[in-house]
């Protein structure tokens, strides 16, 4: 069994076009053999990721590869933002953005919020 | 964007050989195209998953397919148990069990604990 301690791969990141900084932790980055990447986001009040999408061969994509992305809220409350929607999610709720669909997440509440993100290439 | 609300796919499960019940939520079960499955575990004090492993063509495996499995602790404190180890993890810590390696998780604390599990076939 391999162990990752909180802080082993931490990054304080100004993301995409978002306001504030998002604390990011990426788990087992080079050693995972899962076909999806796993990160923890910590958003203080006012922090936001910024709108972005993941689509191969699209110059406006924020990643070279296409990726589907799942957000699982584990603490507090966030707003997930899609092309024509703003949806409030609370702990235990989740959102799924297929590749190519613009999306982002923001903490518009008065408390810290956390999410686990799982993203990777969609199955054919 | 697709949304999953807490409770949409909830299960109150006596797992493997573990004590007590684990509340399980599986996200986007039939609709995800990620190549990994994502679940939330809620463990009250005393709850445990029980030891198990995921290895194809092994009659003692708890799943037909091989799977690697990642546990990300999002609340409280748990003990992850491996073949010859017992490791305390707290919020933000994570464990990784490659396919075939026996493992389990237990809440031996006095407070509720939660984890996000990500599991699926390892890349070749």
gemmi code that builds the backbone of each chain (N, CA, C; Angstrom):
import gemmi

chains = {
    "A": [
        ("UNK", (0.860, -1.184, 0.000), (0.000, 0.000, 0.000), (0.900, 1.240, 0.000)),
        ("UNK", (0.555, 2.200, -0.878), (1.309, 3.451, -0.909), (0.494, 4.545, -0.215)),
        ("UNK", (1.202, 5.471, 0.411), (0.544, 6.527, 1.183), (0.957, 7.899, 0.646)),
        ("UNK", (-0.018, 8.798, 0.552), (0.238, 10.196, 0.207), (-0.238, 11.032, 1.391)),
        ("UNK", (0.666, 11.852, 1.944), (0.275, 12.720, 3.057), (-0.122, 14.094, 2.533)),
        ("UNK", (-1.103, 14.678, 3.161), (-1.561, 16.018, 2.800), (-0.363, 16.965, 2.749)),
        ("UNK", (-0.133, 17.608, 1.626), (1.000, 18.500, 1.462), (2.133, 17.904, 0.638)),
        ("UNK", (2.101, 16.601, 0.380), (3.175, 15.961, -0.383), (3.267, 16.525, -1.805)),
        ("UNK", (2.141, 16.907, -2.376), (2.161, 17.455, -3.747), (1.183, 18.615, -3.809)),
        ("UNK", (1.465, 19.633, -3.024), (0.551, 20.766, -2.893), (1.005, 21.907, -3.785)),
        ("UNK", (0.015, 22.666, -4.263), (0.263, 23.749, -5.193), (-0.727, 24.856, -4.858)),
        ("UNK", (-0.239, 26.067, -4.829), (-1.092, 27.225, -4.572), (-1.245, 27.921, -5.915)),
        ("UNK", (-2.416, 27.820, -6.511), (-2.543, 28.048, -7.937), (-3.555, 29.136, -8.263)),
        ("UNK", (-3.137, 30.094, -9.092), (-4.092, 31.014, -9.717), (-4.535, 30.351, -11.008)),
        ("UNK", (-5.770, 29.910, -11.053), (-6.196, 28.988, -12.101), (-6.920, 29.692, -13.229)),
        ("UNK", (-6.644, 29.275, -14.456), (-7.384, 29.737, -15.616), (-7.658, 31.237, -15.477)),
        ("UNK", (-8.894, 31.655, -15.556), (-9.195, 33.085, -15.431), (-9.868, 33.390, -14.103)),
        ("UNK", (-9.732, 32.502, -13.137), (-10.462, 32.656, -11.891), (-9.845, 33.680, -10.950)),
        ("UNK", (-10.642, 34.125, -9.979), (-10.188, 35.063, -8.955), (-9.573, 34.288, -7.800)),
        ("UNK", (-8.648, 34.935, -7.110), (-8.058, 34.314, -5.936), (-7.215, 33.109, -6.292)),
        ("UNK", (-6.837, 32.373, -5.289), (-6.005, 31.189, -5.502), (-6.715, 29.957, -4.969)),
        ("UNK", (-6.471, 28.852, -5.637), (-7.040, 27.572, -5.238), (-5.885, 26.691, -4.760)),
        ("UNK", (-6.017, 26.138, -3.553), (-4.998, 25.201, -3.081), (-5.317, 23.832, -3.669)),
        ("UNK", (-4.330, 23.283, -4.354), (-4.512, 22.043, -5.100), (-3.565, 20.990, -4.551)),
        ("UNK", (-4.075, 19.798, -4.391), (-3.218, 18.660, -4.023), (-3.466, 17.566, -5.052)),
        ("UNK", (-2.414, 17.071, -5.670), (-2.572, 16.004, -6.666), (-2.036, 14.700, -6.089)),
        ("UNK", (-2.841, 13.657, -6.176), (-2.515, 12.393, -5.498), (-1.826, 11.405, -6.436)),
        ("UNK", (-0.679, 10.914, -6.005), (0.013, 9.819, -6.691), (0.254, 10.151, -8.164)),
        ("UNK", (0.692, 11.396, -8.408), (0.791, 11.927, -9.768), (1.484, 11.024, -10.770)),
        ("UNK", (2.720, 10.632, -10.502), (3.468, 9.826, -11.473), (3.338, 8.338, -11.194)),
        ("UNK", (2.766, 7.993, -10.054), (2.786, 6.581, -9.672), (1.430, 5.897, -9.816)),
        ("UNK", (0.348, 6.686, -9.965), (-0.957, 6.031, -10.118), (-1.018, 5.304, -11.450)),
        ("UNK", (-1.684, 4.161, -11.432), (-1.969, 3.477, -12.700), (-3.463, 3.533, -13.021)),
        ("UNK", (-4.204, 4.258, -12.209), (-5.599, 4.506, -12.566), (-5.650, 5.325, -13.850)),
        ("UNK", (-6.705, 5.154, -14.615), (-6.837, 5.878, -15.879), (-7.634, 7.170, -15.685)),
        ("UNK", (-7.430, 7.772, -14.526), (-8.008, 9.075, -14.204), (-7.095, 9.723, -13.172)),
        ("UNK", (-7.025, 11.041, -13.188), (-6.234, 11.798, -12.225), (-7.132, 12.264, -11.093)),
        ("UNK", (-6.535, 12.410, -9.911), (-7.322, 12.749, -8.723), (-6.657, 13.926, -8.011)),
        ("UNK", (-7.451, 14.979, -7.759), (-6.934, 16.151, -7.051), (-7.927, 16.590, -5.978)),
        ("UNK", (-7.393, 17.279, -4.976), (-8.217, 17.953, -3.971), (-8.099, 19.454, -4.201)),
        ("UNK", (-9.239, 20.142, -4.229), (-9.266, 21.606, -4.296), (-9.715, 22.148, -2.952)),
        ("UNK", (-9.014, 23.165, -2.469), (-9.468, 23.916, -1.295), (-9.714, 25.345, -1.752)),
        ("UNK", (-10.939, 25.816, -1.613), (-11.307, 27.179, -2.043), (-11.755, 27.988, -0.837)),
        ("UNK", (-10.992, 29.011, -0.528), (-11.453, 29.968, 0.482), (-12.586, 30.813, -0.132)),
        ("UNK", (-13.363, 31.481, 0.699), (-14.429, 32.331, 0.161), (-13.879, 33.289, -0.907)),
        ("UNK", (-14.561, 33.379, -2.044), (-14.144, 34.267, -3.121), (-13.248, 33.619, -4.153)),
        ("UNK", (-12.706, 32.452, -3.847), (-11.818, 31.799, -4.819), (-12.636, 31.122, -5.905)),
        ("UNK", (-12.113, 31.186, -7.122), (-12.780, 30.485, -8.214), (-11.755, 29.947, -9.197)),
        ("UNK", (-12.148, 28.861, -9.822), (-11.260, 28.166, -10.753), (-11.185, 28.890, -12.084)),
        ("UNK", (-12.300, 29.444, -12.526), (-12.357, 30.052, -13.857), (-12.884, 29.074, -14.892)),
        ("UNK", (-13.565, 29.605, -15.887), (-14.146, 28.750, -16.932), (-13.049, 28.186, -17.829)),
        ("UNK", (-13.217, 26.929, -18.206), (-12.247, 26.269, -19.072), (-12.889, 25.019, -19.657)),
        ("UNK", (-12.222, 24.397, -20.610), (-12.686, 23.108, -21.115), (-11.495, 22.308, -21.603)),
        ("UNK", (-11.748, 21.018, -21.801), (-10.692, 20.067, -22.161), (-11.090, 19.364, -23.458)),
        ("UNK", (-10.446, 19.734, -24.550), (-10.820, 19.155, -25.842), (-9.605, 19.135, -26.761)),
        ("UNK", (-9.227, 17.949, -27.172), (-8.060, 17.787, -28.052), (-8.278, 18.537, -29.361)),
        ("UNK", (-7.207, 19.051, -29.925), (-7.227, 19.722, -31.233), (-8.053, 21.003, -31.239)),
        ("UNK", (-8.283, 21.571, -30.057), (-8.985, 22.852, -29.962), (-8.005, 23.856, -29.353)),
        ("UNK", (-7.620, 24.901, -30.097), (-6.612, 25.832, -29.581), (-7.063, 26.581, -28.324)),
        ("UNK", (-8.377, 26.641, -28.064), (-8.854, 27.320, -26.858), (-8.954, 26.379, -25.659)),
        ("UNK", (-8.651, 25.097, -25.863), (-8.697, 24.139, -24.760), (-7.567, 24.417, -23.783)),
        ("UNK", (-7.803, 24.162, -22.503), (-6.740, 24.373, -21.518), (-5.890, 23.130, -21.344)),
        ("UNK", (-6.184, 22.069, -22.068), (-5.335, 20.876, -22.020), (-5.189, 20.319, -23.425)),
        ("UNK", (-4.084, 19.625, -23.655), (-3.823, 19.049, -24.976), (-4.799, 17.916, -25.269)),
        ("UNK", (-5.140, 17.170, -24.222), (-5.995, 16.006, -24.408), (-7.440, 16.308, -24.019)),
        ("UNK", (-8.352, 15.569, -24.592), (-9.741, 15.611, -24.147), (-9.846, 14.949, -22.776)),
        ("UNK", (-10.675, 15.517, -21.926), (-10.907, 14.901, -20.622), (-12.343, 15.154, -20.177)),
        ("UNK", (-12.952, 14.123, -19.603), (-14.173, 14.308, -18.826), (-13.746, 14.630, -17.400)),
        ("UNK", (-14.595, 15.344, -16.672), (-14.187, 15.784, -15.338), (-15.365, 15.690, -14.371)),
        ("UNK", (-15.107, 15.097, -13.207), (-16.114, 14.990, -12.165), (-15.665, 15.796, -10.949)),
        ("UNK", (-16.597, 16.560, -10.357), (-16.332, 17.326, -9.141), (-17.204, 16.748, -8.023)),
        ("UNK", (-16.595, 16.281, -6.957), (-17.349, 15.784, -5.795), (-17.098, 16.754, -4.642)),
        ("UNK", (-18.158, 17.411, -4.172), (-18.011, 18.380, -3.081), (-17.928, 17.618, -1.760)),
        ("UNK", (-16.890, 17.899, -0.991), (-16.701, 17.169, 0.266), (-16.823, 18.067, 1.485)),
        ("UNK", (-16.889, 19.369, 1.268), (-16.997, 20.297, 2.398), (-17.560, 21.619, 1.899)),
        ("UNK", (-18.516, 22.166, 2.620), (-19.011, 23.490, 2.301), (-19.918, 23.514, 1.089)),
        ("UNK", (-19.913, 24.640, 0.419), (-20.857, 24.885, -0.684), (-20.117, 25.589, -1.813)),
        ("UNK", (-20.352, 25.173, -3.031), (-19.747, 25.824, -4.193), (-20.813, 26.065, -5.242)),
        ("UNK", (-20.465, 26.904, -6.223), (-21.297, 27.077, -7.413), (-20.536, 26.482, -8.585)),
        ("UNK", (-21.166, 25.534, -9.287), (-20.572, 25.064, -10.536), (-21.248, 25.822, -11.662)),
        ("UNK", (-20.426, 26.218, -12.618), (-20.886, 27.104, -13.680), (-20.697, 26.385, -15.006)),
        ("UNK", (-21.778, 26.274, -15.748), (-21.734, 25.660, -17.069), (-22.046, 26.698, -18.127)),
        ("UNK", (-22.236, 26.272, -19.367), (-22.460, 27.216, -20.467), (-23.628, 28.164, -20.184)),
        ("UNK", (-24.723, 27.657, -19.652), (-25.892, 28.516, -19.401), (-26.497, 28.215, -18.052)),
        ("UNK", (-25.652, 27.898, -17.077), (-26.216, 27.497, -15.791), (-25.251, 27.796, -14.658)),
        ("UNK", (-25.850, 28.012, -13.502), (-25.111, 28.191, -12.261), (-25.835, 27.341, -11.217)),
        ("UNK", (-25.143, 26.335, -10.688), (-25.803, 25.364, -9.824), (-25.070, 25.301, -8.493)),
        ("UNK", (-25.816, 25.432, -7.398), (-25.218, 25.351, -6.066), (-25.099, 23.881, -5.667)),
        ("UNK", (-23.903, 23.472, -5.275), (-23.659, 22.109, -4.787), (-23.166, 22.175, -3.349)),
        ("UNK", (-23.612, 21.187, -2.565), (-23.170, 21.078, -1.167), (-22.508, 19.724, -0.938)),
        ("UNK", (-21.947, 19.540, 0.235), (-21.189, 18.317, 0.517), (-22.009, 17.076, 0.154)),
        ("UNK", (-21.402, 16.199, -0.613), (-22.054, 14.984, -1.064), (-22.627, 15.086, -2.464)),
        ("UNK", (-22.804, 16.304, -2.966), (-23.263, 16.505, -4.345), (-22.067, 16.422, -5.305)),
        ("UNK", (-22.352, 16.237, -6.580), (-21.287, 16.140, -7.582), (-21.770, 16.678, -8.917)),
        ("UNK", (-20.816, 17.086, -9.745), (-21.113, 17.549, -11.102), (-20.192, 16.822, -12.079)),
        ("UNK", (-20.674, 16.685, -13.313), (-19.914, 15.965, -14.344), (-19.892, 16.812, -15.612)),
        ("UNK", (-18.706, 17.157, -16.048), (-18.543, 17.944, -17.272), (-17.906, 17.061, -18.341)),
        ("UNK", (-18.670, 16.668, -19.358), (-18.063, 15.915, -20.462), (-17.014, 16.763, -21.170)),
        ("UNK", (-16.082, 16.102, -21.864), (-15.024, 16.829, -22.568), (-15.646, 17.811, -23.557)),
        ("UNK", (-15.044, 18.974, -23.623), (-15.509, 20.000, -24.547), (-16.536, 20.946, -23.950)),
        ("UNK", (-17.145, 20.575, -22.822), (-18.162, 21.440, -22.209), (-17.476, 22.422, -21.251)),
        ("UNK", (-17.618, 23.736, -21.486), (-16.993, 24.716, -20.596), (-17.589, 24.627, -19.192)),
        ("UNK", (-16.729, 24.783, -18.197), (-17.186, 24.648, -16.807), (-16.171, 25.297, -15.887)),
        ("UNK", (-16.624, 25.555, -14.669), (-15.746, 26.088, -13.648), (-16.451, 26.001, -12.318)),
        ("UNK", (-15.708, 26.243, -11.230), (-16.292, 26.160, -9.902), (-15.821, 27.360, -9.084)),
        ("UNK", (-16.717, 27.878, -8.243), (-16.402, 29.056, -7.437), (-16.968, 28.880, -6.033)),
        ("UNK", (-16.293, 29.475, -5.078), (-16.811, 29.515, -3.712), (-17.373, 30.907, -3.449)),
        ("UNK", (-18.672, 31.024, -3.499), (-19.342, 32.306, -3.258), (-19.941, 32.352, -1.857)),
        ("UNK", (-19.582, 31.389, -1.022), (-20.112, 31.325, 0.343), (-19.148, 32.027, 1.307)),
        ("UNK", (-19.479, 31.992, 2.579), (-18.645, 32.629, 3.602), (-17.722, 31.648, 4.320)),
        ("UNK", (-17.739, 30.387, 3.867), (-16.928, 29.354, 4.521), (-16.020, 28.696, 3.494)),
        ("UNK", (-14.934, 28.102, 3.947), (-14.073, 27.344, 3.039), (-14.852, 26.170, 2.441)),
        ("UNK", (-14.469, 25.799, 1.230), (-15.105, 24.660, 0.561), (-14.018, 23.743, -0.001)),
        ("UNK", (-14.332, 22.453, -0.094), (-13.384, 21.500, -0.682), (-14.104, 20.562, -1.642)),
        ("UNK", (-13.336, 20.137, -2.650), (-13.847, 19.215, -3.659), (-12.761, 18.207, -4.007)),
        ("UNK", (-13.168, 17.006, -4.366), (-12.270, 16.063, -5.012), (-12.607, 16.062, -6.494)),
        ("UNK", (-11.590, 16.236, -7.331), (-11.759, 16.238, -8.790), (-11.188, 14.950, -9.362)),
        ("UNK", (-11.925, 14.362, -10.267), (-11.450, 13.176, -10.970), (-11.599, 13.468, -12.468)),
        ("UNK", (-10.494, 13.401, -13.210), (-10.563, 13.743, -14.638), (-9.616, 12.852, -15.432)),
        ("UNK", (-10.020, 12.586, -16.639), (-9.192, 11.754, -17.505), (-9.864, 11.532, -18.834)),
        ("UNK", (-9.189, 10.793, -19.710), (-9.748, 10.553, -21.043), (-11.027, 9.731, -20.932)),
        ("UNK", (-12.075, 10.126, -21.651), (-13.308, 9.333, -21.648), (-13.097, 8.024, -22.397)),
        ("UNK", (-13.839, 7.007, -21.982), (-13.757, 5.756, -22.730), (-14.394, 5.942, -24.092)),
        ("UNK", (-13.939, 5.147, -25.037), (-14.379, 5.312, -26.437), (-15.871, 5.017, -26.562)),
    ],
    "B": [
        ("UNK", (-23.837, 20.120, -18.360), (-23.282, 19.627, -17.097), (-24.328, 18.733, -16.419)),
        ("UNK", (-23.896, 17.603, -15.927), (-24.823, 16.715, -15.219), (-24.584, 16.847, -13.712)),
        ("UNK", (-25.653, 16.711, -12.952), (-25.572, 16.891, -11.503), (-26.034, 15.617, -10.785)),
        ("UNK", (-25.324, 15.269, -9.737), (-25.728, 14.165, -8.858), (-25.927, 14.767, -7.471)),
        ("UNK", (-27.132, 14.567, -6.897), (-27.392, 15.073, -5.547), (-27.130, 13.975, -4.520)),
        ("UNK", (-26.587, 14.386, -3.388), (-26.334, 13.460, -2.285), (-27.601, 12.663, -2.009)),
        ("UNK", (-27.516, 11.353, -2.092), (-28.667, 10.495, -1.862), (-29.254, 9.915, -3.141)),
        ("UNK", (-28.833, 10.415, -4.294), (-29.377, 9.910, -5.563), (-29.045, 8.435, -5.789)),
        ("UNK", (-27.895, 7.998, -5.303), (-27.508, 6.589, -5.483), (-26.841, 6.116, -4.202)),
        ("UNK", (-27.623, 6.143, -3.126), (-27.086, 5.817, -1.802), (-27.395, 4.374, -1.447)),
        ("UNK", (-26.504, 3.798, -0.685), (-26.610, 2.390, -0.316), (-26.077, 2.270, 1.101)),
        ("UNK", (-26.785, 1.521, 1.919), (-26.365, 1.279, 3.292), (-25.870, -0.158, 3.317)),
        ("UNK", (-24.566, -0.346, 3.405), (-23.956, -1.601, 2.991), (-23.153, -2.242, 4.125)),
        ("UNK", (-23.433, -3.514, 4.373), (-22.526, -4.308, 5.212), (-21.492, -4.890, 4.265)),
        ("UNK", (-20.265, -4.456, 4.380), (-19.287, -4.701, 3.328), (-18.350, -5.857, 3.660)),
        ("UNK", (-18.055, -6.666, 2.670), (-17.033, -7.691, 2.797), (-17.148, -8.346, 4.169)),
        ("UNK", (-16.101, -8.368, 4.964), (-16.181, -8.982, 6.285), (-16.140, -7.933, 7.384)),
        ("UNK", (-16.460, -6.705, 7.049), (-16.311, -5.620, 8.018), (-17.441, -5.552, 9.022)),
        ("UNK", (-17.186, -4.848, 10.125), (-18.190, -4.625, 11.160), (-19.020, -3.395, 10.815)),
        ("UNK", (-20.257, -3.382, 11.291), (-21.104, -2.210, 11.092), (-21.462, -2.035, 9.633)),
        ("UNK", (-22.031, -0.885, 9.335), (-22.452, -0.596, 7.965), (-21.746, 0.650, 7.464)),
        ("UNK", (-21.472, 0.660, 6.187), (-20.835, 1.804, 5.539), (-21.868, 2.425, 4.605)),
        ("UNK", (-22.090, 3.725, 4.743), (-22.987, 4.414, 3.803), (-22.178, 4.750, 2.553)),
        ("UNK", (-22.697, 4.284, 1.434), (-21.975, 4.391, 0.168), (-22.802, 5.214, -0.810)),
        ("UNK", (-22.147, 6.102, -1.506), (-22.809, 6.844, -2.593), (-21.955, 6.659, -3.838)),
        ("UNK", (-22.576, 6.211, -4.910), (-21.829, 6.021, -6.147), (-22.241, 7.094, -7.150)),
        ("UNK", (-21.254, 7.763, -7.724), (-21.526, 8.929, -8.572), (-21.584, 8.568, -10.053)),
        ("UNK", (-22.676, 8.944, -10.689), (-22.802, 8.831, -12.147), (-22.530, 7.401, -12.632)),
        ("UNK", (-23.110, 6.429, -11.896), (-22.799, 5.005, -12.107), (-22.827, 4.555, -13.557)),
        ("UNK", (-23.980, 4.717, -14.222), (-24.085, 4.199, -15.587), (-23.749, 5.269, -16.622)),
        ("UNK", (-23.610, 6.492, -16.179), (-23.468, 7.576, -17.163), (-22.045, 8.113, -17.262)),
        ("UNK", (-21.190, 7.818, -16.281), (-19.824, 8.331, -16.377), (-19.094, 7.663, -17.536)),
        ("UNK", (-18.260, 8.434, -18.186), (-17.380, 7.848, -19.201), (-15.927, 7.879, -18.728)),
        ("UNK", (-15.719, 8.293, -17.492), (-14.383, 8.163, -16.923), (-14.025, 6.681, -16.818)),
        ("UNK", (-12.745, 6.395, -16.891), (-12.298, 5.011, -16.822), (-11.931, 4.627, -15.387)),
        ("UNK", (-12.691, 5.191, -14.467), (-12.570, 4.857, -13.047), (-13.921, 5.146, -12.405)),
        ("UNK", (-14.255, 4.398, -11.390), (-15.497, 4.595, -10.648), (-15.217, 5.449, -9.424)),
        ("UNK", (-16.228, 6.197, -8.988), (-16.054, 7.137, -7.882), (-17.180, 6.926, -6.865)),
        ("UNK", (-16.788, 6.728, -5.613), (-17.771, 6.547, -4.549), (-17.384, 7.376, -3.323)),
        ("UNK", (-18.403, 7.715, -2.531), (-18.189, 8.336, -1.222), (-18.530, 7.305, -0.161)),
        ("UNK", (-17.642, 7.142, 0.827), (-17.918, 6.287, 1.984), (-18.137, 7.182, 3.194)),
        ("UNK", (-19.169, 6.864, 3.959), (-19.372, 7.498, 5.267), (-19.280, 6.402, 6.314)),
        ("UNK", (-18.329, 6.531, 7.229), (-18.129, 5.517, 8.273), (-18.356, 6.142, 9.643)),
        ("UNK", (-19.379, 5.665, 10.320), (-19.555, 6.055, 11.718), (-18.479, 5.352, 12.557)),
        ("UNK", (-18.245, 5.823, 13.775), (-17.258, 5.138, 14.634), (-17.561, 3.642, 14.724)),
        ("UNK", (-16.543, 2.821, 14.549), (-16.701, 1.370, 14.634), (-16.972, 0.701, 13.306)),
        ("UNK", (-17.318, 1.474, 12.273), (-17.605, 0.862, 10.967), (-16.305, 0.508, 10.260)),
        ("UNK", (-16.330, -0.611, 9.560), (-15.149, -0.976, 8.771), (-15.576, -1.692, 7.502)),
        ("UNK", (-14.753, -1.528, 6.490), (-15.051, -2.092, 5.185), (-14.758, -3.588, 5.141)),
        ("UNK", (-13.716, -4.012, 5.815), (-13.283, -5.407, 5.741), (-12.207, -5.594, 4.691)),
        ("UNK", (-11.337, -6.561, 4.935), (-10.229, -6.805, 4.000), (-10.757, -7.451, 2.723)),
        ("UNK", (-10.181, -7.029, 1.596), (-10.591, -7.577, 0.310), (-9.524, -7.217, -0.725)),
        ("UNK", (-9.628, -7.811, -1.895), (-8.747, -7.415, -2.978), (-9.458, -7.615, -4.307)),
        ("UNK", (-8.872, -7.015, -5.350), (-9.484, -7.016, -6.688), (-8.479, -7.603, -7.677)),
        ("UNK", (-8.710, -8.825, -8.109), (-7.760, -9.481, -9.007), (-8.505, -10.475, -9.894)),
        ("UNK", (-8.431, -10.237, -11.196), (-9.110, -11.116, -12.152), (-8.570, -12.535, -12.039)),
        ("UNK", (-9.436, -13.508, -12.287), (-9.063, -14.929, -12.322), (-8.585, -15.444, -10.978)),
        ("UNK", (-8.944, -14.761, -9.905), (-8.619, -15.223, -8.552), (-9.947, -15.482, -7.840)),
        ("UNK", (-10.226, -16.739, -7.483), (-11.533, -17.045, -6.879), (-11.762, -16.347, -5.539)),
        ("UNK", (-10.709, -15.882, -4.873), (-10.888, -15.177, -3.597), (-11.052, -13.669, -3.801)),
        ("UNK", (-10.974, -13.193, -5.039), (-11.153, -11.765, -5.301), (-12.600, -11.375, -5.062)),
        ("UNK", (-12.823, -10.138, -4.619), (-14.195, -9.673, -4.413), (-14.759, -9.043, -5.676)),
        ("UNK", (-14.005, -9.002, -6.750), (-14.526, -8.488, -8.018), (-13.999, -9.358, -9.146)),
        ("UNK", (-14.747, -9.384, -10.231), (-14.366, -10.211, -11.384), (-13.124, -9.627, -12.063)),
        ("UNK", (-13.068, -8.292, -12.068), (-11.974, -7.616, -12.764), (-10.892, -7.159, -11.789)),
        ("UNK", (-9.687, -7.014, -12.313), (-8.620, -6.380, -11.547), (-8.902, -4.891, -11.426)),
        ("UNK", (-8.606, -4.336, -10.267), (-8.755, -2.895, -10.087), (-7.688, -2.370, -9.145)),
        ("UNK", (-7.141, -1.213, -9.486), (-6.376, -0.423, -8.530), (-7.376, 0.467, -7.794)),
        ("UNK", (-7.032, 0.832, -6.561), (-7.999, 1.593, -5.768), (-7.288, 2.680, -4.963)),
        ("UNK", (-7.852, 3.895, -5.024), (-7.316, 5.016, -4.259), (-8.358, 5.461, -3.233)),
        ("UNK", (-7.896, 5.722, -1.997), (-8.765, 6.228, -0.944), (-8.284, 7.627, -0.577)),
        ("UNK", (-9.148, 8.627, -0.723), (-8.810, 9.990, -0.311), (-9.685, 10.346, 0.899)),
        ("UNK", (-9.049, 10.597, 2.042), (-9.803, 10.913, 3.255), (-10.224, 12.381, 3.201)),
        ("UNK", (-11.513, 12.639, 3.362), (-12.026, 14.007, 3.268), (-12.571, 14.521, 4.589)),
        ("UNK", (-12.701, 13.647, 5.571), (-13.241, 14.071, 6.874), (-12.836, 13.061, 7.917)),
        ("UNK", (-12.356, 13.560, 9.050), (-12.074, 12.672, 10.173), (-10.799, 11.877, 10.003)),
        ("UNK", (-10.782, 10.720, 10.620), (-9.578, 9.887, 10.685), (-9.969, 8.433, 10.477)),
        ("UNK", (-9.188, 7.731, 9.663), (-9.436, 6.299, 9.445), (-8.120, 5.542, 9.581)),
        ("UNK", (-8.234, 4.231, 9.695), (-7.070, 3.347, 9.626), (-7.178, 2.560, 8.333)),
        ("UNK", (-6.153, 2.649, 7.490), (-6.110, 1.763, 6.320), (-5.224, 0.575, 6.683)),
        ("UNK", (-5.702, -0.582, 6.278), (-5.067, -1.821, 6.703), (-4.574, -2.544, 5.458)),
        ("UNK", (-3.288, -2.870, 5.445), (-2.697, -3.605, 4.339), (-2.238, -4.965, 4.828)),
        ("UNK", (-1.488, -5.674, 3.988), (-1.073, -7.032, 4.350), (-0.332, -7.080, 5.681)),
        ("UNK", (0.562, -6.138, 5.930), (1.331, -6.152, 7.177), (1.415, -4.760, 7.766)),
        ("UNK", (0.359, -3.990, 7.627), (0.458, -2.610, 8.090), (-0.906, -2.077, 8.489)),
        ("UNK", (-0.860, -1.130, 9.406), (-2.048, -0.376, 9.822), (-1.614, 1.077, 9.863)),
        ("UNK", (-2.197, 1.928, 9.033), (-1.725, 3.302, 8.884), (-2.882, 4.262, 9.142)),
        ("UNK", (-2.657, 5.233, 10.024), (-3.687, 6.234, 10.321), (-3.626, 7.327, 9.265)),
        ("UNK", (-4.765, 7.613, 8.644), (-4.885, 8.695, 7.671), (-5.890, 9.716, 8.170)),
        ("UNK", (-5.582, 10.997, 7.892), (-6.484, 12.092, 8.262), (-6.886, 12.867, 7.010)),
        ("UNK", (-7.793, 13.810, 7.173), (-8.329, 14.546, 6.021), (-7.194, 15.103, 5.162)),
        ("UNK", (-7.243, 14.829, 3.878), (-6.219, 15.267, 2.943), (-5.199, 14.196, 2.622)),
        ("UNK", (-5.114, 13.159, 3.458), (-4.213, 12.036, 3.180), (-4.907, 11.047, 2.230)),
        ("UNK", (-4.110, 10.188, 1.613), (-4.668, 9.202, 0.683), (-3.839, 7.925, 0.708)),
        ("UNK", (-4.466, 6.827, 0.311), (-3.784, 5.531, 0.194), (-4.071, 4.947, -1.179)),
        ("UNK", (-3.144, 4.130, -1.671), (-3.271, 3.521, -2.998), (-2.991, 2.033, -2.881)),
        ("UNK", (-3.968, 1.232, -3.249), (-3.812, -0.223, -3.220), (-3.789, -0.748, -4.654)),
        ("UNK", (-2.631, -1.194, -5.143), (-2.600, -1.801, -6.477), (-3.453, -3.078, -6.509)),
        ("UNK", (-3.912, -3.447, -7.706), (-4.734, -4.651, -7.841), (-4.005, -5.858, -7.245)),
        ("UNK", (-4.780, -6.677, -6.555), (-4.224, -7.891, -5.951), (-3.733, -7.706, -4.532)),
        ("UNK", (-3.525, -6.475, -4.099), (-3.029, -6.223, -2.741), (-4.217, -6.128, -1.775)),
        ("UNK", (-4.277, -7.002, -0.767), (-5.389, -6.949, 0.183), (-5.369, -5.647, 0.979)),
        ("UNK", (-6.566, -5.093, 1.214), (-6.664, -3.812, 1.902), (-8.064, -3.631, 2.462)),
        ("UNK", (-8.171, -2.687, 3.363), (-9.477, -2.334, 3.916), (-9.329, -1.049, 4.713)),
        ("UNK", (-10.467, -0.482, 5.121), (-10.419, 0.758, 5.860), (-11.406, 0.664, 7.016)),
        ("UNK", (-11.041, 1.264, 8.154), (-11.884, 1.202, 9.351), (-11.872, 2.551, 10.043)),
        ("UNK", (-12.982, 2.851, 10.697), (-13.052, 4.058, 11.525), (-12.945, 3.627, 12.984)),
        ("UNK", (-11.771, 3.803, 13.552), (-11.546, 3.434, 14.957), (-11.558, 4.668, 15.846)),
        ("UNK", (-11.978, 5.798, 15.303), (-12.017, 7.043, 16.069), (-13.397, 7.225, 16.710)),
        ("UNK", (-13.568, 8.345, 17.371), (-14.848, 8.642, 18.027), (-15.749, 9.556, 17.188)),
        ("UNK", (-15.295, 9.899, 15.972), (-16.055, 10.827, 15.124), (-16.330, 10.157, 13.775)),
        ("UNK", (-17.346, 10.626, 13.084), (-17.622, 10.130, 11.731), (-16.445, 10.446, 10.809)),
        ("UNK", (-16.249, 9.598, 9.831), (-15.181, 9.809, 8.850), (-15.749, 9.616, 7.449)),
        ("UNK", (-15.141, 10.317, 6.483), (-15.569, 10.154, 5.091), (-14.352, 10.047, 4.176)),
        ("UNK", (-14.558, 9.303, 3.087), (-13.514, 9.104, 2.087), (-14.148, 9.145, 0.708)),
        ("UNK", (-13.376, 9.578, -0.272), (-13.738, 9.386, -1.672), (-12.864, 8.259, -2.206)),
        ("UNK", (-13.509, 7.267, -2.825), (-12.801, 6.127, -3.408), (-12.806, 6.246, -4.916)),
        ("UNK", (-11.676, 5.980, -5.527), (-11.567, 5.954, -6.978), (-10.945, 4.620, -7.348)),
        ("UNK", (-11.631, 3.826, -8.151), (-11.108, 2.504, -8.480), (-11.458, 2.142, -9.916)),
        ("UNK", (-10.582, 1.376, -10.523), (-10.823, 0.974, -11.901), (-9.657, 0.162, -12.415)),
        ("UNK", (-9.770, -0.289, -13.670), (-8.707, -1.116, -14.244), (-7.420, -0.308, -14.377)),
        ("UNK", (-6.298, -0.885, -13.973), (-5.019, -0.174, -14.141), (-4.641, -0.120, -15.617)),
        ("UNK", (-3.905, 0.939, -15.973), (-3.433, 0.994, -17.356), (-2.387, -0.082, -17.566)),
        ("UNK", (-2.272, -0.508, -18.804), (-1.393, -1.648, -19.123), (0.065, -1.290, -18.857)),
    ],
}
model = gemmi.Model(1)
for chain_id, residues in chains.items():
    chain = gemmi.Chain(chain_id)
    for i, (resn, *xyz) in enumerate(residues, 1):
        res = gemmi.Residue()
        res.name, res.seqid = resn, gemmi.SeqId(i, " ")
        for name, pos in zip(("N", "CA", "C"), xyz):
            atom = gemmi.Atom()
            atom.name, atom.element = name, gemmi.Element(name[0])
            atom.pos, atom.b_iso = gemmi.Position(*pos), 0.0
            res.add_atom(atom)
        chain.add_residue(res)
    model.add_chain(chain)
structure = gemmi.Structure()
structure.add_model(model)
structure.setup_entities()
